Amino acid sequence: MSLYNAATLNNGYKEKLDSYKYVIELKNIAVYQKFNNQHLKNKSNERNICEAVILFLSHLQEETDPIYRDNGCKYLFYWLYTHVISNQHIIENTLKIYKELYNTYNQNHGRSDVLTNYINDMNEHTSDKLV
C-alpha cells in the first residue's frame, strides 16, 4: 500500500470516527452508560466515545477487505491514543481502553471473529509502532 493510499484511508477512518462521536441520539444508551474509564480526556463524552468505537467496529466487521479492516483496527488504536486519552499518553492505558471497548462491542453485538485476532495481537510492542 502506498503512502498516499494509507493517508487517504486514515482520513476516511478519522472522518467516520469523528462523525460517530458526535451522533446526537444514542441508540444503545444502556450499553454506553455502563462504560466508564478513568483515562478518557472528557468524562462527559464517555458515552459518545463508546458509541463511536462500537459503530466503527460494526463498520469494520461489515467490510470484506481484510486490509481495510486491519488498517481500521490500527487507526482506531491511534485515534484513541491521540484524540481520546487524557494528557498521559501511555500505551498501556490506550491498550486497556481499546480492549475494554472491544469487549463491550462483543458483549452487545455478538463475538466478532473477523476482528478478534487482530485486536488480541495488540500489545505494548506492536502498538508502540502505531503512535
N, CA, C and O atoms as CSV, one atom per row, in Angstrom:
chain,resi,resn,atom,element,x,y,z
A,1,MET,N,N,0.850,-1.173,0.000
A,1,MET,CA,C,0.000,0.000,0.000
A,1,MET,C,C,0.895,1.236,0.000
A,1,MET,O,O,1.853,1.329,0.768
A,2,SER,N,N,0.569,2.169,-0.865
A,2,SER,CA,C,1.373,3.390,-0.948
A,2,SER,C,C,1.053,4.325,0.213
A,2,SER,O,O,0.026,4.181,0.876
A,3,LEU,N,N,1.939,5.279,0.448
A,3,LEU,CA,C,1.705,6.274,1.496
A,3,LEU,C,C,0.447,7.083,1.210
A,3,LEU,O,O,-0.294,7.444,2.125
A,4,TYR,N,N,0.216,7.362,-0.066
A,4,TYR,CA,C,-0.979,8.115,-0.439
A,4,TYR,C,C,-2.236,7.333,-0.063
A,4,TYR,O,O,-3.165,7.891,0.522
A,5,ASN,N,N,-2.268,6.052,-0.396
A,5,ASN,CA,C,-3.429,5.221,-0.062
A,5,ASN,C,C,-3.628,5.135,1.443
A,5,ASN,O,O,-4.758,5.204,1.926
A,6,ALA,N,N,-2.537,4.984,2.187
A,6,ALA,CA,C,-2.629,4.900,3.649
A,6,ALA,C,C,-3.173,6.201,4.222
A,6,ALA,O,O,-4.019,6.184,5.116
A,7,ALA,N,N,-2.692,7.325,3.712
A,7,ALA,CA,C,-3.165,8.625,4.200
A,7,ALA,C,C,-4.643,8.818,3.878
A,7,ALA,O,O,-5.398,9.342,4.697
A,8,THR,N,N,-5.052,8.397,2.695
A,8,THR,CA,C,-6.458,8.504,2.302
A,8,THR,C,C,-7.330,7.645,3.201
A,8,THR,O,O,-8.383,8.089,3.659
A,9,LEU,N,N,-6.894,6.413,3.455
A,9,LEU,CA,C,-7.647,5.532,4.358
A,9,LEU,C,C,-7.740,6.141,5.750
A,9,LEU,O,O,-8.815,6.167,6.349
A,10,ASN,N,N,-6.623,6.628,6.262
A,10,ASN,CA,C,-6.623,7.215,7.609
A,10,ASN,C,C,-7.564,8.412,7.694
A,10,ASN,O,O,-8.256,8.587,8.696
A,11,ASN,N,N,-7.593,9.232,6.653
A,11,ASN,CA,C,-8.533,10.356,6.632
A,11,ASN,C,C,-9.971,9.860,6.701
A,11,ASN,O,O,-10.795,10.416,7.426
A,12,GLY,N,N,-10.262,8.816,5.944
A,12,GLY,CA,C,-11.604,8.234,5.948
A,12,GLY,C,C,-11.971,7.661,7.306
A,12,GLY,O,O,-13.090,7.852,7.781
A,13,TYR,N,N,-11.031,6.957,7.934
A,13,TYR,CA,C,-11.283,6.399,9.270
A,13,TYR,C,C,-11.553,7.520,10.271
A,13,TYR,O,O,-12.482,7.433,11.075
A,14,LYS,N,N,-10.739,8.570,10.219
A,14,LYS,CA,C,-10.900,9.687,11.160
A,14,LYS,C,C,-12.259,10.351,10.983
A,14,LYS,O,O,-12.958,10.618,11.960
A,15,GLU,N,N,-12.628,10.615,9.743
A,15,GLU,CA,C,-13.928,11.245,9.478
A,15,GLU,C,C,-15.068,10.384,10.012
A,15,GLU,O,O,-16.011,10.895,10.615
A,16,LYS,N,N,-14.975,9.091,9.790
A,16,LYS,CA,C,-16.029,8.181,10.244
A,16,LYS,C,C,-16.107,8.178,11.768
A,16,LYS,O,O,-17.195,8.317,12.327
A,17,LEU,N,N,-14.981,8.024,12.444
A,17,LEU,CA,C,-14.973,8.022,13.912
A,17,LEU,C,C,-15.465,9.351,14.472
A,17,LEU,O,O,-16.261,9.374,15.410
A,18,ASP,N,N,-15.001,10.442,13.908
A,18,ASP,CA,C,-15.429,11.753,14.396
A,18,ASP,C,C,-16.926,11.963,14.183
A,18,ASP,O,O,-17.600,12.540,15.036
A,19,SER,N,N,-17.444,11.499,13.054
A,19,SER,CA,C,-18.884,11.657,12.815
A,19,SER,C,C,-19.686,10.802,13.788
A,19,SER,O,O,-20.737,11.230,14.266
A,20,TYR,N,N,-19.206,9.604,14.086
A,20,TYR,CA,C,-19.890,8.743,15.056
A,20,TYR,C,C,-19.837,9.356,16.453
A,20,TYR,O,O,-20.784,9.225,17.228
A,21,LYS,N,N,-18.747,10.015,16.768
A,21,LYS,CA,C,-18.564,10.590,18.105
A,21,LYS,C,C,-19.585,11.681,18.398
A,21,LYS,O,O,-19.924,11.927,19.556
A,22,TYR,N,N,-20.066,12.325,17.360
A,22,TYR,CA,C,-20.995,13.433,17.553
A,22,TYR,C,C,-22.436,13.085,17.195
A,22,TYR,O,O,-23.243,13.973,16.921
A,23,VAL,N,N,-22.753,11.806,17.199
A,23,VAL,CA,C,-24.137,11.383,16.985
A,23,VAL,C,C,-24.956,11.908,18.158
A,23,VAL,O,O,-24.601,11.699,19.318
A,24,ILE,N,N,-26.039,12.584,17.850
A,24,ILE,CA,C,-26.838,13.205,18.908
A,24,ILE,C,C,-27.692,12.182,19.638
A,24,ILE,O,O,-27.831,12.247,20.859
A,25,GLU,N,N,-28.254,11.253,18.914
A,25,GLU,CA,C,-29.168,10.290,19.513
A,25,GLU,C,C,-28.433,8.971,19.767
A,25,GLU,O,O,-28.074,8.268,18.823
A,26,LEU,N,N,-28.214,8.641,21.022
A,26,LEU,CA,C,-27.544,7.393,21.366
A,26,LEU,C,C,-28.554,6.255,21.267
A,26,LEU,O,O,-29.603,6.290,21.911
A,27,LYS,N,N,-28.237,5.253,20.461
A,27,LYS,CA,C,-29.177,4.162,20.217
A,27,LYS,C,C,-29.193,3.135,21.343
A,27,LYS,O,O,-30.266,2.684,21.745
A,28,ASN,N,N,-28.051,2.765,21.847
A,28,ASN,CA,C,-27.954,1.731,22.888
A,28,ASN,C,C,-27.520,2.366,24.197
A,28,ASN,O,O,-26.474,2.024,24.747
A,29,ILE,N,N,-28.312,3.274,24.681
A,29,ILE,CA,C,-27.911,4.099,25.820
A,29,ILE,C,C,-27.530,3.274,27.044
A,29,ILE,O,O,-26.611,3.659,27.767
A,30,ALA,N,N,-28.199,2.159,27.300
A,30,ALA,CA,C,-27.878,1.332,28.475
A,30,ALA,C,C,-26.455,0.786,28.380
A,30,ALA,O,O,-25.738,0.739,29.380
A,31,VAL,N,N,-26.053,0.379,27.198
A,31,VAL,CA,C,-24.697,-0.145,26.982
A,31,VAL,C,C,-23.670,0.942,27.258
A,31,VAL,O,O,-22.666,0.697,27.926
A,32,TYR,N,N,-23.917,2.135,26.749
A,32,TYR,CA,C,-22.949,3.218,26.858
A,32,TYR,C,C,-22.882,3.794,28.266
A,32,TYR,O,O,-21.830,4.271,28.690
A,33,GLN,N,N,-23.990,3.754,28.992
A,33,GLN,CA,C,-23.981,4.269,30.362
A,33,GLN,C,C,-23.096,3.422,31.263
A,33,GLN,O,O,-22.550,3.923,32.246
A,34,LYS,N,N,-22.951,2.152,30.938
A,34,LYS,CA,C,-22.112,1.259,31.744
A,34,LYS,C,C,-20.625,1.521,31.523
A,34,LYS,O,O,-19.801,1.212,32.384
A,35,PHE,N,N,-20.286,2.089,30.369
A,35,PHE,CA,C,-18.872,2.287,30.052
A,35,PHE,C,C,-18.305,3.453,30.848
A,35,PHE,O,O,-18.854,4.554,30.856
A,36,ASN,N,N,-17.192,3.178,31.516
A,36,ASN,CA,C,-16.542,4.194,32.331
A,36,ASN,C,C,-15.051,3.887,32.343
A,36,ASN,O,O,-14.654,2.752,32.608
A,37,ASN,N,N,-14.234,4.876,32.062
A,37,ASN,CA,C,-12.798,4.656,32.083
A,37,ASN,C,C,-12.092,5.911,32.571
A,37,ASN,O,O,-12.368,7.016,32.103
A,38,GLN,N,N,-11.193,5.731,33.501
A,38,GLN,CA,C,-10.502,6.857,34.143
A,38,GLN,C,C,-9.531,7.588,33.230
A,38,GLN,O,O,-9.128,8.708,33.543
A,39,HIS,N,N,-9.149,6.994,32.123
A,39,HIS,CA,C,-8.116,7.583,31.273
A,39,HIS,C,C,-8.659,8.474,30.157
A,39,HIS,O,O,-7.880,9.038,29.389
A,40,LEU,N,N,-9.960,8.608,30.059
A,40,LEU,CA,C,-10.524,9.428,28.996
A,40,LEU,C,C,-10.381,10.910,29.307
A,40,LEU,O,O,-10.493,11.323,30.461
A,41,LYS,N,N,-10.135,11.703,28.279
A,41,LYS,CA,C,-9.969,13.149,28.418
A,41,LYS,C,C,-11.217,13.807,28.970
A,41,LYS,O,O,-11.162,14.555,29.947
A,42,ASN,N,N,-12.325,13.526,28.346
A,42,ASN,CA,C,-13.557,14.243,28.632
A,42,ASN,C,C,-14.595,13.276,29.191
A,42,ASN,O,O,-15.207,12.514,28.444
A,43,LYS,N,N,-14.786,13.310,30.482
A,43,LYS,CA,C,-15.707,12.377,31.132
A,43,LYS,C,C,-17.130,12.520,30.605
A,43,LYS,O,O,-17.866,11.535,30.551
A,44,SER,N,N,-17.525,13.714,30.219
A,44,SER,CA,C,-18.889,13.911,29.740
A,44,SER,C,C,-19.106,13.287,28.361
A,44,SER,O,O,-20.245,13.131,27.922
A,45,ASN,N,N,-18.029,12.933,27.687
A,45,ASN,CA,C,-18.124,12.335,26.355
A,45,ASN,C,C,-17.952,10.824,26.349
A,45,ASN,O,O,-17.889,10.230,25.273
A,46,GLU,N,N,-17.874,10.184,27.498
A,46,GLU,CA,C,-17.623,8.740,27.547
A,46,GLU,C,C,-18.610,7.956,26.695
A,46,GLU,O,O,-18.216,7.078,25.926
A,47,ARG,N,N,-19.888,8.272,26.832
A,47,ARG,CA,C,-20.906,7.530,26.082
A,47,ARG,C,C,-20.745,7.751,24.586
A,47,ARG,O,O,-20.910,6.819,23.800
A,48,ASN,N,N,-20.424,8.978,24.187
A,48,ASN,CA,C,-20.242,9.251,22.762
A,48,ASN,C,C,-19.031,8.515,22.206
A,48,ASN,O,O,-19.066,8.000,21.088
A,49,ILE,N,N,-17.967,8.467,22.987
A,49,ILE,CA,C,-16.758,7.756,22.560
A,49,ILE,C,C,-17.055,6.270,22.438
A,49,ILE,O,O,-16.664,5.629,21.461
A,50,CYS,N,N,-17.742,5.727,23.426
A,50,CYS,CA,C,-18.104,4.312,23.408
A,50,CYS,C,C,-18.951,4.010,22.173
A,50,CYS,O,O,-18.696,3.035,21.466
A,51,GLU,N,N,-19.948,4.836,21.918
A,51,GLU,CA,C,-20.798,4.604,20.750
A,51,GLU,C,C,-20.003,4.733,19.456
A,51,GLU,O,O,-20.177,3.926,18.543
A,52,ALA,N,N,-19.135,5.733,19.365
A,52,ALA,CA,C,-18.335,5.921,18.153
A,52,ALA,C,C,-17.491,4.687,17.871
A,52,ALA,O,O,-17.420,4.226,16.731
A,53,VAL,N,N,-16.853,4.153,18.902
A,53,VAL,CA,C,-15.993,2.979,18.721
A,53,VAL,C,C,-16.828,1.766,18.326
A,53,VAL,O,O,-16.438,1.009,17.437
A,54,ILE,N,N,-17.962,1.576,18.972
A,54,ILE,CA,C,-18.805,0.420,18.654
A,54,ILE,C,C,-19.354,0.523,17.227
A,54,ILE,O,O,-19.384,-0.472,16.504
A,55,LEU,N,N,-19.781,1.704,16.826
A,55,LEU,CA,C,-20.252,1.887,15.447
A,55,LEU,C,C,-19.116,1.662,14.452
A,55,LEU,O,O,-19.324,1.077,13.389
A,56,PHE,N,N,-17.923,2.125,14.796
A,56,PHE,CA,C,-16.769,1.942,13.915
A,56,PHE,C,C,-16.403,0.462,13.810
A,56,PHE,O,O,-16.102,-0.025,12.720
A,57,LEU,N,N,-16.424,-0.255,14.931
A,57,LEU,CA,C,-16.136,-1.691,14.896
A,57,LEU,C,C,-17.186,-2.435,14.072
A,57,LEU,O,O,-16.853,-3.371,13.344
A,58,SER,N,N,-18.439,-2.029,14.181
A,58,SER,CA,C,-19.501,-2.633,13.358
A,58,SER,C,C,-19.222,-2.383,11.878
A,58,SER,O,O,-19.382,-3.274,11.044
A,59,HIS,N,N,-18.810,-1.172,11.570
A,59,HIS,CA,C,-18.459,-0.823,10.191
A,59,HIS,C,C,-17.305,-1.701,9.696
A,59,HIS,O,O,-17.356,-2.228,8.584
A,60,LEU,N,N,-16.274,-1.854,10.514
A,60,LEU,CA,C,-15.124,-2.677,10.111
A,60,LEU,C,C,-15.522,-4.131,9.920
A,60,LEU,O,O,-15.052,-4.787,8.990
A,61,GLN,N,N,-16.377,-4.635,10.785
A,61,GLN,CA,C,-16.777,-6.039,10.683
A,61,GLN,C,C,-17.536,-6.306,9.384
A,61,GLN,O,O,-17.452,-7.402,8.831
A,62,GLU,N,N,-18.264,-5.324,8.904
A,62,GLU,CA,C,-19.033,-5.493,7.667
A,62,GLU,C,C,-18.155,-5.438,6.422
A,62,GLU,O,O,-18.561,-5.904,5.357
A,63,GLU,N,N,-16.971,-4.881,6.545
A,63,GLU,CA,C,-16.064,-4.758,5.405
A,63,GLU,C,C,-15.541,-6.132,4.986
A,63,GLU,O,O,-15.264,-6.985,5.829
A,64,THR,N,N,-15.410,-6.333,3.682
A,64,THR,CA,C,-14.896,-7.609,3.186
A,64,THR,C,C,-13.393,-7.568,2.918
A,64,THR,O,O,-12.755,-8.616,2.816
A,65,ASP,N,N,-12.835,-6.393,2.805
A,65,ASP,CA,C,-11.407,-6.242,2.524
A,65,ASP,C,C,-10.610,-6.351,3.825
A,65,ASP,O,O,-10.706,-5.469,4.679
A,66,PRO,N,N,-9.818,-7.428,3.991
A,66,PRO,CA,C,-9.072,-7.606,5.241
A,66,PRO,C,C,-8.040,-6.502,5.492
A,66,PRO,O,O,-7.757,-6.183,6.646
A,67,ILE,N,N,-7.484,-5.926,4.453
A,67,ILE,CA,C,-6.513,-4.838,4.628
A,67,ILE,C,C,-7.216,-3.611,5.202
A,67,ILE,O,O,-6.686,-2.941,6.088
A,68,TYR,N,N,-8.401,-3.324,4.694
A,68,TYR,CA,C,-9.180,-2.194,5.208
A,68,TYR,C,C,-9.508,-2.414,6.682
A,68,TYR,O,O,-9.385,-1.495,7.491
A,69,ARG,N,N,-9.926,-3.633,7.031
A,69,ARG,CA,C,-10.266,-3.945,8.432
A,69,ARG,C,C,-9.047,-3.824,9.333
A,69,ARG,O,O,-9.115,-3.188,10.385
A,70,ASP,N,N,-7.931,-4.429,8.932
A,70,ASP,CA,C,-6.719,-4.388,9.761
A,70,ASP,C,C,-6.236,-2.957,9.961
A,70,ASP,O,O,-5.902,-2.553,11.075
A,71,ASN,N,N,-6.202,-2.202,8.879
A,71,ASN,CA,C,-5.774,-0.805,8.996
A,71,ASN,C,C,-6.760,0.005,9.826
A,71,ASN,O,O,-6.365,0.933,10.532
A,72,GLY,N,N,-8.040,-0.340,9.744
A,72,GLY,CA,C,-9.050,0.331,10.566
A,72,GLY,C,C,-8.837,0.066,12.043
A,72,GLY,O,O,-8.992,0.970,12.864
A,73,CYS,N,N,-8.482,-1.170,12.394
A,73,CYS,CA,C,-8.187,-1.504,13.797
A,73,CYS,C,C,-6.959,-0.740,14.281
A,73,CYS,O,O,-6.927,-0.251,15.410
A,74,LYS,N,N,-5.959,-0.643,13.425
A,74,LYS,CA,C,-4.756,0.119,13.781
A,74,LYS,C,C,-5.100,1.592,13.967
A,74,LYS,O,O,-4.656,2.228,14.923
A,75,TYR,N,N,-5.894,2.127,13.046
A,75,TYR,CA,C,-6.248,3.541,13.158
A,75,TYR,C,C,-7.084,3.797,14.406
A,75,TYR,O,O,-6.928,4.834,15.050
A,76,LEU,N,N,-7.957,2.877,14.752
A,76,LEU,CA,C,-8.771,3.034,15.963
A,76,LEU,C,C,-7.874,3.186,17.185
A,76,LEU,O,O,-8.123,4.036,18.039
A,77,PHE,N,N,-6.839,2.370,17.269
A,77,PHE,CA,C,-5.898,2.485,18.383
A,77,PHE,C,C,-5.244,3.868,18.371
A,77,PHE,O,O,-5.161,4.527,19.407
A,78,TYR,N,N,-4.785,4.299,17.207
A,78,TYR,CA,C,-4.143,5.611,17.072
A,78,TYR,C,C,-5.114,6.728,17.467
A,78,TYR,O,O,-4.729,7.664,18.168
A,79,TRP,N,N,-6.359,6.633,17.025
A,79,TRP,CA,C,-7.382,7.644,17.333
A,79,TRP,C,C,-7.622,7.726,18.834
A,79,TRP,O,O,-7.707,8.817,19.398
A,80,LEU,N,N,-7.729,6.573,19.473
A,80,LEU,CA,C,-7.913,6.577,20.927
A,80,LEU,C,C,-6.721,7.243,21.610
A,80,LEU,O,O,-6.893,8.051,22.523
A,81,TYR,N,N,-5.534,6.904,21.171
A,81,TYR,CA,C,-4.309,7.424,21.782
A,81,TYR,C,C,-4.189,8.938,21.607
A,81,TYR,O,O,-3.828,9.643,22.549
A,82,THR,N,N,-4.485,9.435,20.420
A,82,THR,CA,C,-4.247,10.852,20.134
A,82,THR,C,C,-5.440,11.762,20.401
A,82,THR,O,O,-5.249,12.946,20.679
A,83,HIS,N,N,-6.651,11.252,20.326
A,83,HIS,CA,C,-7.828,12.104,20.415
A,83,HIS,C,C,-8.669,11.888,21.665
A,83,HIS,O,O,-9.491,12.738,22.008
A,84,VAL,N,N,-8.482,10.790,22.337
A,84,VAL,CA,C,-9.419,10.430,23.399
A,84,VAL,C,C,-8.766,10.306,24.770
A,84,VAL,O,O,-9.369,10.684,25.774
A,85,ILE,N,N,-7.558,9.788,24.827
A,85,ILE,CA,C,-6.892,9.551,26.103
A,85,ILE,C,C,-6.492,10.878,26.739
A,85,ILE,O,O,-6.155,11.839,26.047
A,86,SER,N,N,-6.536,10.911,28.067
A,86,SER,CA,C,-6.157,12.134,28.777
A,86,SER,C,C,-4.679,12.446,28.572
A,86,SER,O,O,-3.981,11.705,27.880
A,87,ASN,N,N,-4.210,13.504,29.148
A,87,ASN,CA,C,-2.860,14.010,28.910
A,87,ASN,C,C,-1.763,12.964,29.042
A,87,ASN,O,O,-0.696,13.111,28.447
A,88,GLN,N,N,-2.005,11.941,29.789
A,88,GLN,CA,C,-0.982,10.903,29.973
A,88,GLN,C,C,-1.024,9.955,28.779
A,88,GLN,O,O,-1.755,8.964,28.787
A,89,HIS,N,N,-0.248,10.264,27.770
A,89,HIS,CA,C,-0.208,9.400,26.589
A,89,HIS,C,C,0.620,8.162,26.915
A,89,HIS,O,O,1.810,8.087,26.606
A,90,ILE,N,N,-0.027,7.216,27.534
A,90,ILE,CA,C,0.641,5.982,27.937
A,90,ILE,C,C,0.024,4.836,27.147
A,90,ILE,O,O,-1.192,4.649,27.152
A,91,ILE,N,N,0.864,4.080,26.478
A,91,ILE,CA,C,0.414,2.978,25.631
A,91,ILE,C,C,-0.462,2.000,26.409
A,91,ILE,O,O,-1.496,1.558,25.907
A,92,GLU,N,N,-0.058,1.661,27.623
A,92,GLU,CA,C,-0.802,0.671,28.409
A,92,GLU,C,C,-2.240,1.122,28.657
A,92,GLU,O,O,-3.163,0.310,28.606
A,93,ASN,N,N,-2.433,2.426,28.926
A,93,ASN,CA,C,-3.784,2.944,29.157
A,93,ASN,C,C,-4.629,2.835,27.892
A,93,ASN,O,O,-5.808,2.485,27.947
A,94,THR,N,N,-4.017,3.135,26.767
A,94,THR,CA,C,-4.736,3.050,25.500
A,94,THR,C,C,-5.105,1.604,25.207
A,94,THR,O,O,-6.218,1.326,24.759
A,95,LEU,N,N,-4.184,0.681,25.456
A,95,LEU,CA,C,-4.480,-0.737,25.243
A,95,LEU,C,C,-5.649,-1.200,26.102
A,95,LEU,O,O,-6.505,-1.953,25.637
A,96,LYS,N,N,-5.687,-0.752,27.352
A,96,LYS,CA,C,-6.783,-1.135,28.248
A,96,LYS,C,C,-8.119,-0.641,27.710
A,96,LYS,O,O,-9.090,-1.396,27.658
A,97,ILE,N,N,-8.168,0.617,27.312
A,97,ILE,CA,C,-9.415,1.174,26.783
A,97,ILE,C,C,-9.804,0.464,25.490
A,97,ILE,O,O,-10.969,0.126,25.284
A,98,TYR,N,N,-8.833,0.246,24.636
A,98,TYR,CA,C,-9.048,-0.407,23.339
A,98,TYR,C,C,-9.705,-1.770,23.537
A,98,TYR,O,O,-10.713,-2.085,22.905
A,99,LYS,N,N,-9.127,-2.561,24.411
A,99,LYS,CA,C,-9.653,-3.911,24.645
A,99,LYS,C,C,-10.970,-3.874,25.425
A,99,LYS,O,O,-11.847,-4.708,25.202
A,100,GLU,N,N,-11.108,-2.919,26.328
A,100,GLU,CA,C,-12.353,-2.770,27.088
A,100,GLU,C,C,-13.516,-2.414,26.150
A,100,GLU,O,O,-14.607,-2.971,26.269
A,101,LEU,N,N,-13.280,-1.504,25.238
A,101,LEU,CA,C,-14.312,-1.134,24.272
A,101,LEU,C,C,-14.630,-2.298,23.337
A,101,LEU,O,O,-15.788,-2.513,22.979
A,102,TYR,N,N,-13.611,-3.041,22.946
A,102,TYR,CA,C,-13.842,-4.203,22.082
A,102,TYR,C,C,-14.662,-5.257,22.818
A,102,TYR,O,O,-15.549,-5.869,22.223
A,103,ASN,N,N,-14.382,-5.479,24.095
A,103,ASN,CA,C,-15.174,-6.428,24.883
A,103,ASN,C,C,-16.621,-5.964,24.994
A,103,ASN,O,O,-17.540,-6.778,24.905
A,104,THR,N,N,-16.831,-4.666,25.186
A,104,THR,CA,C,-18.187,-4.113,25.229
A,104,THR,C,C,-18.892,-4.375,23.898
A,104,THR,O,O,-20.065,-4.746,23.870
A,105,TYR,N,N,-18.178,-4.180,22.818
A,105,TYR,CA,C,-18.731,-4.449,21.482
A,105,TYR,C,C,-19.143,-5.919,21.370
A,105,TYR,O,O,-20.254,-6.219,20.934
A,106,ASN,N,N,-18.262,-6.824,21.758
A,106,ASN,CA,C,-18.560,-8.257,21.654
A,106,ASN,C,C,-19.731,-8.674,22.524
A,106,ASN,O,O,-20.549,-9.494,22.107
A,107,GLN,N,N,-19.823,-8.125,23.721
A,107,GLN,CA,C,-20.914,-8.485,24.631
A,107,GLN,C,C,-22.271,-8.068,24.089
A,107,GLN,O,O,-23.278,-8.716,24.373
A,108,ASN,N,N,-22.307,-7.009,23.322
A,108,ASN,CA,C,-23.582,-6.462,22.875
A,108,ASN,C,C,-23.879,-6.655,21.394
A,108,ASN,O,O,-24.984,-6.361,20.939
A,109,HIS,N,N,-22.906,-7.143,20.645
A,109,HIS,CA,C,-23.110,-7.302,19.203
A,109,HIS,C,C,-22.652,-8.665,18.694
A,109,HIS,O,O,-22.460,-8.845,17.491
A,110,GLY,N,N,-22.481,-9.600,19.577
A,110,GLY,CA,C,-22.016,-10.916,19.158
A,110,GLY,C,C,-20.526,-10.917,18.898
A,110,GLY,O,O,-19.953,-9.914,18.470
A,111,ARG,N,N,-19.927,-12.016,19.153
A,111,ARG,CA,C,-18.475,-12.134,19.005
A,111,ARG,C,C,-18.064,-11.937,17.550
A,111,ARG,O,O,-18.690,-12.482,16.640
A,112,SER,N,N,-17.028,-11.170,17.342
A,112,SER,CA,C,-16.533,-10.885,16.000
A,112,SER,C,C,-15.214,-11.606,15.773
A,112,SER,O,O,-14.158,-11.127,16.189
A,113,ASP,N,N,-15.275,-12.749,15.118
A,113,ASP,CA,C,-14.037,-13.471,14.822
A,113,ASP,C,C,-13.191,-12.721,13.799
A,113,ASP,O,O,-11.975,-12.901,13.732
A,114,VAL,N,N,-13.842,-11.886,13.010
A,114,VAL,CA,C,-13.141,-11.124,11.979
A,114,VAL,C,C,-12.114,-10.186,12.601
A,114,VAL,O,O,-11.020,-10.022,12.061
A,115,LEU,N,N,-12.454,-9.568,13.731
A,115,LEU,CA,C,-11.580,-8.573,14.345
A,115,LEU,C,C,-10.797,-9.104,15.538
A,115,LEU,O,O,-9.788,-8.513,15.923
A,116,THR,N,N,-11.239,-10.199,16.124
A,116,THR,CA,C,-10.658,-10.700,17.370
A,116,THR,C,C,-9.160,-10.956,17.273
A,116,THR,O,O,-8.404,-10.531,18.147
A,117,ASN,N,N,-8.725,-11.636,16.233
A,117,ASN,CA,C,-7.297,-11.970,16.126
A,117,ASN,C,C,-6.432,-10.724,16.109
A,117,ASN,O,O,-5.413,-10.653,16.795
A,118,TYR,N,N,-6.844,-9.745,15.321
A,118,TYR,CA,C,-6.034,-8.535,15.242
A,118,TYR,C,C,-5.997,-7.815,16.585
A,118,TYR,O,O,-4.928,-7.411,17.044
A,119,ILE,N,N,-7.141,-7.655,17.209
A,119,ILE,CA,C,-7.206,-6.901,18.464
A,119,ILE,C,C,-6.474,-7.633,19.576
A,119,ILE,O,O,-5.819,-7.000,20.405
A,120,ASN,N,N,-6.574,-8.949,19.606
A,120,ASN,CA,C,-5.863,-9.711,20.635
A,120,ASN,C,C,-4.352,-9.669,20.447
A,120,ASN,O,O,-3.602,-9.845,21.407
A,121,ASP,N,N,-3.903,-9.439,19.223
A,121,ASP,CA,C,-2.461,-9.359,18.962
A,121,ASP,C,C,-1.855,-8.020,19.360
A,121,ASP,O,O,-0.633,-7.877,19.400
A,122,MET,N,N,-2.694,-7.050,19.652
A,122,MET,CA,C,-2.182,-5.738,20.064
A,122,MET,C,C,-1.527,-5.857,21.433
A,122,MET,O,O,-2.118,-6.391,22.372
A,123,ASN,N,N,-0.327,-5.366,21.534
A,123,ASN,CA,C,0.373,-5.320,22.814
A,123,ASN,C,C,1.263,-4.085,22.827
A,123,ASN,O,O,1.258,-3.300,21.879
A,124,GLU,N,N,2.012,-3.918,23.881
A,124,GLU,CA,C,2.844,-2.716,24.014
A,124,GLU,C,C,3.844,-2.577,22.873
A,124,GLU,O,O,4.150,-1.462,22.450
A,125,HIS,N,N,4.352,-3.691,22.376
A,125,HIS,CA,C,5.383,-3.629,21.341
A,125,HIS,C,C,4.795,-3.277,19.979
A,125,HIS,O,O,5.347,-2.446,19.258
A,126,THR,N,N,3.675,-3.909,19.625
A,126,THR,CA,C,3.080,-3.607,18.322
A,126,THR,C,C,2.431,-2.238,18.322
A,126,THR,O,O,2.529,-1.512,17.333
A,127,SER,N,N,1.773,-1.871,19.403
A,127,SER,CA,C,1.062,-0.593,19.441
A,127,SER,C,C,2.022,0.586,19.513
A,127,SER,O,O,1.692,1.681,19.058
A,128,ASP,N,N,3.189,0.378,20.073
A,128,ASP,CA,C,4.182,1.448,20.170
A,128,ASP,C,C,4.590,1.939,18.781
A,128,ASP,O,O,4.962,3.100,18.613
A,129,LYS,N,N,4.519,1.056,17.795
A,129,LYS,CA,C,4.896,1.418,16.429
A,129,LYS,C,C,3.812,2.242,15.735
A,129,LYS,O,O,4.071,2.876,14.712
A,130,LEU,N,N,2.603,2.232,16.289
A,130,LEU,CA,C,1.490,2.939,15.657
A,130,LEU,C,C,1.407,4.398,16.060
A,130,LEU,O,O,0.807,5.208,15.353
A,131,VAL,N,N,2.010,4.741,17.199
A,131,VAL,CA,C,1.861,6.117,17.694
A,131,VAL,C,C,3.154,6.897,17.645
A,131,VAL,O,O,3.184,8.067,18.029
